[in-house]
Amino acid sequence: MTRVTILVYSFLLFSGSIALAERDLVPTLDNQPDVCPDQPPEPEWMRNTEARDAYKRLLVQQIYRFQSMGRIVDAQSCTCTTRYPSWEAAEAVYFDRYSSADYWGVVEATSDFRRQANDLRKQAMPICEAVGNW
């Protein structure tokens, strides 16, 4: 009986702690980036993409990320305009090569761009950290 009582009290104490912690979590509505606050927004068509086509948006985001990391490494500079240019170049790659691709073609391309961006990220990160843009 004592063991059951201890378990019940432990459960109540634990669940009460979680409830208090959750109460302190207040979502922020401020979506301001930590670095380079004047980043260009995603193109309108990407923001309005339906949920079933979100994989296309993800591909454009990964193309943009890959291009961004490449520019930083090539220029050995991490200014805001180098790291966050307009989305036009990424859109051009998407529309030229992938807009008519099937789902699996887009998923494969997304994976390839993500892998390439992650490889470049290792070189770009110290460049950006040096100027406070990471």
C-alpha positions in Angstrom: 0.0 0.0 0.0 2.8 2.4 0.8 4.5 1.7 -2.5 1.3 2.5 -4.4 0.9 5.7 -2.4 4.5 6.8 -3.2 3.9 6.0 -6.9 0.7 8.1 -6.9 2.4 11.0 -5.2 5.4 10.8 -7.5 3.1 10.8 -10.5 1.2 13.8 -9.2 4.4 15.7 -8.4 5.9 14.9 -11.8 2.8 15.9 -13.8 2.4 19.1 -11.8 6.0 20.0 -12.6 5.3 19.5 -16.3 2.1 21.6 -16.2 4.0 24.4 -14.5 6.8 24.2 -17.1 4.3 24.2 -20.0 2.6 27.2 -18.6 5.8 29.2 -18.9 6.2 28.4 -22.6 4.7 31.3 -24.4 5.1 31.2 -28.2 6.6 34.3 -29.7 4.9 35.9 -32.6 8.0 37.8 -33.6 9.5 35.9 -36.5 12.6 38.2 -36.8 15.8 36.4 -37.8 18.8 36.6 -35.4 21.2 37.6 -38.2 20.6 39.7 -41.3 17.1 41.0 -40.5 16.6 42.2 -44.0 16.5 38.7 -45.5 14.3 38.6 -48.6 11.1 36.8 -48.0 10.3 33.6 -49.9 8.5 34.2 -53.2 4.8 34.5 -53.0 4.1 31.3 -54.9 6.2 29.4 -52.3 4.3 30.9 -49.4 1.0 29.9 -51.0 2.0 26.4 -51.8 -0.7 23.9 -50.8 0.3 21.3 -48.2 0.3 18.4 -50.7 2.9 20.3 -52.8 5.2 21.3 -49.9 7.9 19.0 -51.2 8.4 21.4 -54.1 8.9 24.3 -51.7 11.4 22.3 -49.7 13.4 21.7 -52.9 13.6 25.4 -53.7 14.6 26.1 -50.1 17.5 23.5 -50.4 18.6 24.9 -53.7 18.7 28.4 -52.1 20.6 27.1 -49.1 23.1 25.3 -51.4 23.6 28.4 -53.5 24.0 30.5 -50.4 26.7 28.3 -48.9 28.5 28.2 -52.2 28.5 32.0 -52.5 30.0 32.3 -49.0 32.8 29.8 -49.7 33.6 31.2 -53.1 33.7 34.8 -51.9 35.2 34.0 -48.5 32.8 36.6 -47.2 29.5 36.4 -45.3 27.9 39.7 -45.8 24.1 39.7 -45.6 23.7 40.1 -49.3 26.1 37.2 -50.0 24.3 34.9 -47.6 20.8 36.0 -48.3 20.3 37.3 -51.9 17.0 37.3 -53.7 15.4 34.0 -54.5 15.6 34.4 -58.2 18.5 32.1 -58.9 17.0 29.3 -56.8 13.7 29.7 -58.6 15.4 29.6 -61.9 17.1 26.3 -61.1 13.8 24.9 -59.9 11.7 26.0 -62.9 14.4 25.1 -65.5 15.1 21.6 -64.1 12.5 20.4 -61.6 9.1 22.0 -62.1 7.9 19.2 -64.2 9.6 16.4 -62.3 7.6 13.7 -60.5 7.5 13.5 -56.7 10.4 11.1 -56.4 12.5 13.1 -58.7 12.0 16.2 -56.5 12.6 14.2 -53.3 15.9 12.9 -54.8 17.0 16.4 -55.9 16.1 17.8 -52.5 18.3 15.2 -50.9 21.2 15.9 -53.2 21.0 19.7 -52.7 20.7 19.2 -48.9 23.8 16.9 -48.9 25.8 19.4 -51.0 24.7 22.3 -48.8 25.7 20.5 -45.7 29.2 19.8 -47.2 29.7 23.5 -48.0 28.3 24.5 -44.6 31.4 23.1 -42.9 33.4 25.7 -44.8 30.9 28.5 -44.7 30.2 28.4 -41.0 33.5 29.7 -39.7 33.5 32.5 -42.3 30.1 33.6 -41.1 30.9 33.1 -37.4 33.9 35.4 -37.8 31.6 38.3 -38.8 28.7 37.4 -36.5 26.4 36.3 -39.2 25.8 32.7 -38.1 
